[in-house]
Amino acid sequence: MTAMTPCLDRSGFLPRLSSHHLSRDRLTGPLLASTSRVKLLCAPAGSGKTALLADCLLQAPPPCRVCWLPLSGIAMSTVDFRQRVAEALGLASAEEPAMLGALARLQAPTWLFLDDYCRVPNPELDQLLDRMLAVSSPALIWWLGARRRPQCNWPRLLLDDELYECERATLAFNQTEIASLLRHLTPADASTAASKIIQRSGGWCAGVRIALLQKCDWSRNDPHHSRPDTLLDYLEHELFSGLTPELTEAWRVLAHLPRFNARLCDHLFGAGEGAQCLKTLQDLGGFIEPWQDSADWLQIFSPLTQLMRDEQWPAGRSWHRRACQWFAAEQDWKAAFEQALLAEEFEVAVSLLQHFSFEHLFEEQTVVLLLRLYEQQGDALMYGSPQLVGLITAASLFAGRFEQAADCIEQLSRFIPQPSAILQRQLIARWQAQQGWLLHLQGRMDSSSAHFLDALNVLGPDLWPVRLMCLSGLTQQALLRCELEVAQAINRDALCLARAQGSLVFEGLLELDHAQLLEQRGAPQRADHLLANVQNMLTQQQRIAEPLLGRIALHRGRLSLCQGLDTQAVACFEAGLSICMRNHDKRVLYGFLGLAQVAANQRDYAQAFVYLRDAERLMQQRQIPDTVYRGVLLQISSQFWLQQGRPELAHEALSRVLRHYRGPHARQAPPATLMLIARIDYLLVLAKVDLHQAKDPLSHFAEALEQSQLAGMLALEVELLFGAAEVAWQNGDSVGARDWLRKGLNLSEHHGLRQALVELQLRKPDLLPVLDDGWDRSEKNLQVSEVNPLSQREVEVLKLIALGNSNQQIAEQLFISLHTVKTHARRIHGKLGVERRTQAVAKAKSVGLLD
């Protein structure tokens, strides 16, 4: 609770804010501006309710009388409550009829703050509060802070526009606010530290404060503040002390579960009793929140679950065993599998895998769990069935563990011979498909392609997932060979099959291939729109394919980057990076690369190389072969060195890596970096030009341009045109340079391919002002995108937000649910790279999205 202190300009004692308090205008502004009679802040302990109320109180206008009533959350009778309210307001009588009459007749502007309202459910007290709220004069503004929502007639107040409720999630600190508290650090270090604090605390005010006490200068002289169990002590006093031993044990059990509902609680804690136990914990502000916006499933606030899971829990195995039984009975195989692992029931876990399909790999943490099981029970898996071997192989390929995948593929020989010739051919086809993917990811295209084609000739209808993976591999190989028409035809057939089978996960994987095709053709806006639609469909599924969403986010980040939408790109890269890190996806590499390129666009090369070093370190920690990452890391590094005027470093690195992709034993580029070899090739020519070592470089560019035009690769063509302009300019051919540049600018502007122009500027900042008369226009176009990243429905929602409508009002006007409105708002913020409604409106207006 906030301490009390005498106030010089007002009578009585009023709250005193901490010396480290941060006044947050985004919270106080709407609260103070609202004309509602009731301002409700309902959130668990440590959410900053008291500090926010005190901040608003201290900004009350001078004519307004303020009354602060600290209730300490204690249980009290209606008589005691009436007495305290009467004393605070200076009413003549605390008897209910007289008090209600006085509240109704109140004339002087008054703000009454009820801080930490009764935490224990008390229907009689809540009904009294409801009567007070109903009859009180408009001159009396109620400010109510509580850990539980009192049982009042909130719908009536809401419909009468007399209720302003500050949502629980809104109270959390954001990264910018935390960084502003780290005044002893440089801005860059403060931002990095704030990001880590957000990850650990979720922005929860108490968690942020504890993290700051442990790390900041002001706490170094106080050894007590550095205790690692400060958060546990806080929970003990603020949560567990108000619970019975049975409720405390139940809360600890739930904190160790990834998700739960009333039916699972009944199974764990007793029929009827479990659901009531859950409701009681919710009523007491037990940090229970919806799981992934679900209407049925719940979870404990994730920073606290991590804290609990780090503690010793001897009874854990038995609880996990019971949870496994329930999930298995519900046929929720992935959850049952996870609980079996936590219960250390490895044989049960292996038996549950018979119910898994390839699509289960794209549920959160499935790959991580499978790899963990393989490390502990590898032999049992290898002797199980071809299906189990296939699952572990796919998980190993997903995570970049190629040696482990090769070992698994070899184990398929254990299941030969099969009972019939047909089954024998099917098993061999599955081996060929898996071996084909291993070779494909290793860059051995010819051998891989032969395996895929042989498998497709044999695979039966029941093995359609394997067939789809072969088609996806062939699509990517066609893209790597610049055979875009072939790639499109294969991809179209694969998509038809995926949709016929009703598999949204496979459809999403194949649409990623389709987006790469569109990207190469110079249509990043279409590709982004395609992936946005897939993302929207995936998030509406009951079981969200999180790893697939991570890959989509990374690809959308790259598409945003190439269109010059750096803010939007950063949001996508960070989201994709976080998801891929959690799920051990080898494509986490491209999150680091994307952030490095954005940093380089801002000329922050120190930070750009930090991202590249972090990427290499993570790849090595996870034992991913360097064929996956070495080439692209050197290509991006060389790109930065050329921008820094260090062509000798670029020349050395590019010459070395190009030898890896040329010659009799050459490897193909990784599937996610389709234009890697072409970029290495032209960057090496630029480095040689800078070092005066190039022989007829324009002929090299002319040949490459002819090939890119024949293949219809517009994105590469734009980069080559700018490269040719750069070479001609350095050779003193201003006329030729201007011609190349004009062609490049026309294509770049027409297709929204602005990143190539940014990179040209960074390499040769003097080139455009000298050669292009329309330089001012081009500079402006780099800042303001003509591309609308929002869907039509998101634009409708944003326009209503701009008109000042609340989420509830938007839901009513568009005939959609409140949950859907919040989902649209969250996506709008992510696409525009903002955190608040006002910022979203301002950003949209500045780029003409609301015109």
N, C-alpha and C positions, 0 to 999 in steps of 0.2 A: 504493500500500500504506500502511496505517496505520503511523505511526512507533512505535518501541519505546522504552520507558522503564522504569527500575527501579521495582518495585512494593514499597511499604513493608511491606504486610501479607502478601505472598506472596514466595516465593523466585524469583529469576531476573528476566528481562526480560519484560514484558507489553505489549500494544499500548496506544498513547496515542491517544485520540480527539481530533479537531479541536476547537478552541475554539468552533466554530460548529455542532458536532454537535447534532442534534435526536434525542433518544431517542423512539422511536415504539413506544408500548405495544401498538398493534395488531399489531406484528410480534414484539416481544420477548415479549409475554404468552403467545401460543400456543406459541412455541418453548420457553419456559421451563416451561410447564405440561405440555407433551407428555411422556409416559412412554416414548416410542420411544427405542431405543438409538442410532439414526442420524438425525441432523438434516442434511438436504442442501439447500444453496443453490446452484442451478445457473443462471447468468445471464451475459450478456456483460459486457465491461469497463465499469466505471463504474456498475454497478447497485447499489452500496452493500453488497455482500456482506461485505467485510472489516469495515466499520463496524458492521454488524449483529451479526456474530460477536463483535466486541470488546465491544459493548454487553452482549451476553448473558454473556460471560465475566466482566465486572465485576460482574454480579449473581449470580454463583455463590454458593451457600450456604457459610458458613465451613468446615464439615467437609470440603468437597469440594476435592480437589486439582485444579488446572487446569494444563494444559500447552499452550502456544501454539507451533505449528510453522509458521513462515512459509516456504512452499515457492517463492514467487515465480513460479510457473507454469513453471519451467524443466524441461527434459527430464532425467530421471535414471534410472539403472539400478535394478533391484530391490535390489541390494546397498546402494547409497547410501540408498535409501528405508528399508530395514530398519534401517540404522545410525542414521539420524536419528530414527526412531520409538523405537528402543531407548534412545537418549540422552535423548530428551524424557521418556520414562516411567521412566528409571532402571533398565532391565532389564539383567540380568547378561550376556546374550548376544544378538548380532544375527543368529545363525544361525536360519534359518526354523523348524526343528522346535522349538528351544528357545524362540524368541520366541512362536510360536503357543501353546505350552504355558503360557508365562507369562501371555499375554493371557487364556487360558481360566481361569487360577487367580487372577486379580487380585481382591482382596477390598476394598481401599479405594476409596471413591467417587472416581471420576476423570473429568474432562472433558478430552478430547483434541481440540484445534482444528487442523485441517489447512487452512491458509489458502492459497488460490490453487494448487490441485492442478494437476499437470502439464497444460499446455494442448495439447500435441501428442499425438495418439492413440498409445497405447502399450499394446497388448494384454497384454504380459507383466506390466507394472506394475499394470494394472487387475485382472488375475487374482490377483495377490498381495494387493491391497487387498481383493478379494472374499473371499479365504480369511481374512484378518484379521477382517473384519466378521462372517463366519460363525461363528468359534470364540470370539470375545472374550466375556469375562464380562459379565453384566448390569450390573456395577458400573462398567463403562467406557462412557461416552457419547461417541460420535463426532460431531464437528461438522465438516462438510465444505463448504468453499466452492470452487467451480470454475466455469470458463467453459464447460467441456464436461462432459457426463454420462459418468462412467467406465462402462466395460462390466462392470458388476457384476450380480449376481442380484437386482435391485431388486424384481421381482415377488414373490419369496419373502419378502423383508423386509416388503413391503407386506401380503402375506396374513397374516403373523405379527404384524401391527400393531407392527412394530419400525422403521418408516421414517416420518419426518415430512419432507415435501418442501415447501419454501416456493416457491410458484409465482412465476415470473419477473415477471408483471404485478403481483403483490402488492407487490414491492419498490419500485415507482414511488411518488414523492411524490404526494399528492393536494393539492387546492387549499387546504384548511384548513391542512395542514402547512407549505406554502410561505408562506402568509400569516403564520403564527406566526414565521417567520424574518425577516420584514420589520418588525422592531420599531420602526424609525425612521419608519414611515409610520402614518397614522391607520388604524383598522380598515377603513374603506370603501376607502381608497386601496390598502391592503395586499391586500384581496380582489381589486380590479381588476388590480393588478400580478400577483398570483398566477395569475389567470385567463390573462393574456397569457403568463406563463412556462410554464404548462401547455400552451398551444397551441403554443409554440415547441419545447418539450422533450419533450412527452408524459409528463412526470413522471420521466423518466430522471434518475437522481441526479447523474451528471456534468454533464448538460445544465443541470439546475437550479442546480448549484453555479457553473457558468460564468456563467450568467445573473445570479446574485446578485453575483458578483465584478464584473461589468461595471456594475451598477446601484447597489449599496449603498454606504452611507457608509464602511464599513470598507475599501473598495478605492480610495477616491478619491485617497489619497496615494501609491498605487503605480501609475504609468502603465503598467507591464507588464501589469497585470490588465485594462486596458481594451482590449487588442489585440483586434480583431474576429476574428482568425484563431486564437484560443485553442482553439476546438473542432477546427479542422483540425489543429492541432499535436497535440492529444490523440489524434485518430484516427491520425495518422502514427506516434506512439510506441506506442499501445496495440493497433492493428490492423494497419496496413500494414507495420510493421517485422517482423511475424511471418509475412508472406506473401511468396511469390515474386512477381516482377514480373508473371508471367502471371496469378496469382490476384488481384493488386491490380487489374489491368486488367479482369478478369472482374467483380470486385466493383463497380467504377465503372460498368461497363455495366449491371449489374443494378440499381444505384441509380437509373439513369435510366429504368427500365421500371416501369410501374405495377404489374405482376404478372408472374410467371414460374413455370415448372415445369421438370422435368428434360428434357422433350422439347424445349422451347424452347431450353434451354441446349445440348442436343446440336446443334441447328440453328445456334446462334450460334458455339459454340466447338469444334465437331467431334463427329461421331458417337461416342458412348461417352465421349469426353473431357469433354464438357460436363456430363453427369450426375455424373461423378466429381468434376469441379471444384466443382459445387454442393454435393455431399456433404461435400467437404473444407472448404469455407467454413462450412458448418453445424457441422461438428465443431470448428472452430477458434473458434466463438463469434462469427461474422461478422454479428451483428445481423439475422439472417434469421428471419422470423416468418410465421405463416399469414396469408394475405390474406383478410380478411372471414370468418374462421373456416372457411375452405375446407380440405378434406382433401387437395387436389391443388395448389392455387396458393399461391405464397409472395410475400413482398415484403421489401424492406429496411426497417428501422425508419424510419417516415415523417419524423421530424425530421432524420435524416441524409440521406434522399433530397432533401429541400429544400435542405440545405446543398450537396450535390453538384451539384444542378441550377443553383445560383447561380454555380457556377464555370464558367470557359471550358472548352469541350470540343470541340476542333477535329475530333476523329474521330467526333463524335456522329452526324452525318448518315448515315454508312455503316452504323453499327450499327442505327439506327432503320429504315433501308431494309431491312435483313435481317430485323428483327423484323416489319416490315410484311408481307414476303413470307410469313413463317410464319403469321401470324394470318390472312392472306387465304386461304392453303391450308386452314386450319382452319375457314374460313367464320365467323370471329369478326370480323364486319365493323366493329363499333365500335372494337375494339382496333386493327385494321388501319388504319382511318381516322385514329386518333390518331397512330399511328406514322408514317403518310405525312405528316401535318402537321409533326411534329417533324423529319422528314427533308427538309422543304421541297419535297416532291414533290406540288405542288398539283394537277396534272392527274390524278395517281393518286388523290389524295384525292377529287376531284370524281367520278371514275369509280366509286369505291367506294360513293358515296352512292346509286347505283341499287339497292343491296341493302338500303337502310334503309327502315323503316316508321315510322309515327307512334309506335309503342311504343318505338323506339330513343331518342326524345327523353327518355324517363324513365329512361335509364341515366345514371350519374354523369358529369357534365361534358359530355354530348353537346351541350346547348344552347350552352354556352360555346365549344366547338370549332366548331360550325356558325357562330356569330356571328363568330368569329375568321376563319374561311374566307371568309365573305361580305365582311368588310372588306378582305381581300387579293385575292379572286378573284370579286368580285360579278358581273361581266359573264359569266364562264364559267358561273356557276350559272344566271343568268337565261336563257341560251341553251340550257341542257341539256334539261330536260323539265318538264312540269307537276308531276311528282312532286318534282323538286328545288325548284322554286319553292314548292310546298306545304310542304316541310320547313322552308325558311328562314322562310316566313311564320309557321308554327306556333312556331318558336323565337323569332321576334321578338315575337309576342303573349305567349308565356310570360314573356319577360324584360321586357315592358312597353314595347317599342320600337314604338309604334304608327305613327309616320311611316314607319319602315323597312318595317313590315308592309304599309302602304298602297301603298308603292312596289312591293313584291314582287307584291301582288295585281294591280296594273295590268299587270304583265309577262305575265300569263296570256294577254293578247290576242295575244302573239307566236305562239301555237300555234293560232290560228284562220286558216283553216278546218281542221277535222279531216277525215280521209278519209271518214267516213260521218256520216249525220244522228244516229245513236245516240251515237257518240263526241262529236259536237258538243254534244249535249244534256248528256252526262255532264260535259264540260269546263265548260260554263256552270254546272251544278249545283255543281261544286267551287268555282268562283268565288263563287257565291252563299253557300255555306257559310262560306268564309273571310271574305268581306265581312260576313256576318252576325255572325261572332264579333268582328270589329273594331268594328262598330257596337255590339254588346252590351257590350263592355268600355269603350266610350266613353260608355255610358249612353243610347244612342239606341235605346230598346226597340222602338218600333213598326216602324221600318225594318228592324231586325235580325230581328224575328219574321217579317216578310214574306219575307225572304231564306231563313230556315230552312225555312219551310213550302213555298216554291217548290222548294227543293233536295230536300226529302224526297219530293216528288211524282215526281222524275226519277231519283234515285240508284238504281243497280242493286245487285244482291246483292254484287258484287265490291268495291263501294265502301262496305262496311259500317262501316269506321272513320269515314268522313265522316258517315255517317248517325247514328252514335252521338254524334258531337260536336254535330250539330244537335239531337238529342233532349236532350242535356245542357244546351245553351243554352236550349231551351224550358222545361226543368224549372226552371232558375234564374230565368227570367223569371216563371214562375208563382209561385214563392216570393216574388219581389219584389213581385208584385201581391197577395200574401196569399191566393192561390188554392191552398190546401194540397192539396185533393182532386185538382185537376188536376195539380199537381206530382207527387203520388204515382202517379197513373196513368201519366204519361209516363215517370217514373223506373222503374216496374216493367217497362214494355215494353223500355226501354233495357237494363236489367239482364238480361232474358231473352235479348236478342240478344247481349250481351257474353259471357254464359255459354255460349250455343250456339256461339260462335266460339272458346271456350276462351281468352279474353283476360283474364288476371288484372289487367293494367294498367288496361284500360278498366273492368273491374269495380270496381277501387279508386277510379277517378275518379268513377264513378257512385255509389258508396257514400258518397263525400264529399257529394254532393248529397243523398242519403238522410239522412245524419247532420244536415245543415242543416235538413231537414224535421222530424226528430225533435226537434232543439233548439228550433225555433219552437213545436212542440207541447208543450214543457215536459217532455221526456223525455231529459234529458242523460245519465242513467245508461245507458239503452238505446243512445243514440248512441255513447257511449264504448265500450260493449261491442262494438258493431258494428265500430267502427274498430279496436279491439284485435284482433279476429279477422282483419280484412283485413291489418293490419300483420303479424300472425303468418304469414299465408299468403305475403305478399310477401317476408318475410325468409327463407323456406325455398326461394325460387327460386334457381337457379344464378346468374342475373344479377339482382341486386337493383335494383329501380326506386327509386333513392335520392331523386330529387326528389319523387316521390310520397310516400315515407315522410316527407319534410320537411313536406309539406302536412298529412299525417295527424297528425304530431306537433303542429303548430301548432293544428289543430282540437281535438285532445285536450286541449291546454293550455287552450283557451277553455272546453271542457266542464268541466274540473277546476276552473277559476276560478269558473264560475257555480255549482258545487256547494260552494264554500267550501274546496276542497282546494288551498290556495295553494302548499304545498311541492311537491306533485305537478305543479301547473301550471307552476311555475318550471322543473322538470326538462324538461317537454315543450316549453316555449317556448324554452329554451336549445338543446335538441337540434334543434328545427325551425329555429331561427334560424341555427344553424351550417350545416345542410344547405342551406337556401335561399340563404345567402350564397355558398356554394361553387358553386351551380348557377345563379346569377343569376336566381332566381325573384322576380318582383315581389312575391309574397306574403310575402317577408321582412319587409315592413312590419308584419305582424300579430304577429311575434315581439317586436318592439320595443314595440308597443302592449300586448301581454299583460304583459310585464315591467313596463311603466310602471304598469299597473293594480295589479299585486301590490305594487309599491313604494308606491303611494298607499294601499292597504289598510293598510299599516304606518305611514301618515302621513309617509312619507319623500318629500315632494313635490319636493324638490330633485333627488333621483335620478329620480323619475318624469318630470320635465321634461327631464332629460338624455337619457333614452331617446327621448322625443318629438323632441328636436333631432337626435339621432343618426339617427332614422328619416327625418326630412325631408332631412337632409344626404345620406344614401345615395340617396334617391330622386332628388335633384337631380344627384348625381354620375353616376348611371346614366341620366340624361336620360329619366326616366319622367314622363309628363304629370301635371300636378298634379290632374287630374280623378280620378286613381287614389287619391291620398292626402290631398289638402287637406281635403276634407269630414270624413273620419273623424278626422284630427289635430285639427281645430278642435272637433269634438264631444267627444273625450276631454279636450282641454285645458279646455273649458268645464265638463265634469264635475268636474275637479280644482279649478277656480276656485270653483265653487259650494261644494265641500267646504271650501275655504279661507276662505269668507265674502267672495268678491270677485265679486258678481253682475254688477257693471257691465261687467267684462271678458267674462264669459260672454254677457251680453246683446248686446254689440257683435259678438262673433264669430259667435254663433248666428244673429243677424238677417242678417248678411252671407251666411253659407253657405246659409241656408234659401232666399234669393232664387235661388240657383243651381238649386235643386230644385223651384221653383214658377214658374208663368207659362207663356206660350206656347212658349218655347224651353227648357223645363226638361229637365234630364238625370235619368236614373234613377240610383239609388245603385249603387256597384260591387257585383258579385255576391257578394263575400265579406262584405259588411256589410249583411245583409238588412234589419235594423231601424234602419238609420242615420237615415232621414228621420223615422221615428216618434220616435226618441230625441231628435233635434234639436228636434222640435216640443215635446215635453213638458218638456225641459230649459229651453227658452226661456220657457215659461210659469212654471216655478219661478223663473227669474231675474227675470221681471217681478213676481212676487209679492214676492220679496225687496226689489225696488226700489219696491214700492207702485205699480206701473204696470199691473197686470193687471185686465182687465174680465171679471168672472164666470168665473174660472179653473176652478171646479168643474164648470161646464157643459162646458167644453172637455175635462176629464178624463172626464166621464160619457159624452160622445160617443165619445171615443177608446176607452174601455173597451167600449162596446157593439160597436164595429167589431172589436176584438180578440177578443171573445167569439164573435161570429158567424163569424170566420175560424178559430177554434180555436187562437189564438196565445197559449198559456198563459204563455210566458216573458215576452212583452210585457205581458200582463195583470197579472202580479205587479208589474212595475215601475210600471205605471200606478196600481195600488191603493196602493202605498206613496207615490207622488207625490200622489195625492188626499188621503191621510191627512196628509201634510206641509202641503198647502195649507189643509185644514180646520183643522188645529191652529194655523197661523199666523193664521187668521181668527178664532180664538177659539171655534170649534165643536168642543168636546172630545168630544161625543157622536158627531158625524159622523166625526171623526178616529179615534175608537176603533173605530167600525164598519168603516171602510175598512182600518184597520190589522189588525183581526182577520181579515178576509177575506184580506188579503195574507199574513199569517203562516200561515194554514191552507194556502193554496196553496203557499207557499214551503216549508213543512216537508214537505208531502205529496209534492212533486215534487223536493225536494232543490235548490231554486233559492235558494241562500243569498247569492249575491253581491249581489242587489238589496237585501237587508236590510242588508248591510255598507255599501253606498253610502248608504242612508238614515241609518244611524248616523253616518257620516262627515259628512253634510250637516247633520244635526240631532241631535247626541249627546244632547240632553235629552229628545227626543220619546218614546222607548220607555220609559225609567224612569217617566215621568209617566203614560203612557197604558196600558201593558200590565202587568197584575198578574203575568203569567208571565214577566217579563223575565229572571229568573235562568235559567229553563229555556231560553229562547231564546238567551241568551248561551252557555250550555253547548253547545247544538246547533250554534253557529257553530264551535266548536272541535273537536268530535268528529263525524266523518261517520258516518252510518248506511250509507254506500255502500261496498261491498267492491270495490276496484279490481282485485283479483287474480282470475285464472281459477281454476277448480277444481284444475287440475294444479299451478298455482303455490302454492295453499294447501297442497296435499299436500307439495310440496317444502319449503315454509317450516316446516311442522309437523315434518318430519324434521330440518331444520336446528336447530329449537328443542330437539330431543332430543339434539343433540350429534353427529349423524351427519356423516361426511365426505362430500364430493361422490361419491367412489367407492361408499361404502355406500348413498347415496341412489340411485345408478344401479342398483345390484344389487337393492335392495328394490322399485323401481318398474319394473324391467325396461326401462330406457331407457339410452341411451349417456351417457358422461361428458360429452361435448360438449353434449348436450341439457340435462343438469343445470346446467351452467355458464351456458347461455343463459337457462334459467328464473331462475337466481339473479340474473343481470344485469338481467333485466326486473323482478324483484321489487324490486331496489334502486332502479331508475328510478321505478317506480310509487309507492314509499313515500318517495322522496326521501332515501335514505340511502346510505352508502358501504360499510358493513361488515355482516357477518352478524349480529353481536350487536345492532347498531342496528336492523336489519330486524325481528328477533324482538321487541325492546322496543317498537318502534313498532306492530307488529301486535297485540301484547298490549294496548297502551294504548287502541287503538280497537276492540278486540274481534274482530279478524279470525281469531283462533285459538280462539275459544270454541266 
